[in-house]
Amino acid sequence: MHQERQGVMQKMLTYKAMYKYLDEGIHGEVLDFPGVITWGKNLEEVRVLLASALVDMAETNLLYGEPLPQPDPNITDPDADLEEPTRLYSPSSRDS
C-alpha cells in the first residue's frame, strides 16, 4: 500500500509484533524483522519503543543498502501472549 505524507509517496509495510508478559515487565519484538526487540514496564511503553526500534532498524538497513525484510502475515510465536500488526512507513523510492 502506498500513500502520500507531506508530499512524499510512502510505502506502508505491515509487520507482526509479539508481546510476552514477564514478572519484570513486557518483552516485545517484531517477528518478521530480525533484530527489532525491546522491553518495557507496560504494554503502551513497549509499543512505543518497538515502533522506534523498527524505524531505527529499517533506516540502518537502507543506509547499508540492504533490503527491508518482507512482512510475513503467517508468522506467529506460540509463546506470545499477544500478537498484533505494527506498521512501518518508508519512502517507496528507496525500498521498492
Sequence and secondary structure as in RCSB ss.txt:
>XXXX:A:sequence
MHQERQGVMQKMLTYKAMYKYLDEGIHGEVLDFPGVITWGKNLEEVRVLLASALVDMAETNLLYGEPLPQPDPNI
TDPDADLEEPTRLYSPSSRDS
>XXXX:A:secstr
 EEEETTEEEEEEEEEEEEEEETTEEEEEETTSTT EEEESSHHHHHHHHHHHHHHHHHHHHHTT       TT 
  TT SEEEEEEEEEEHHHH 
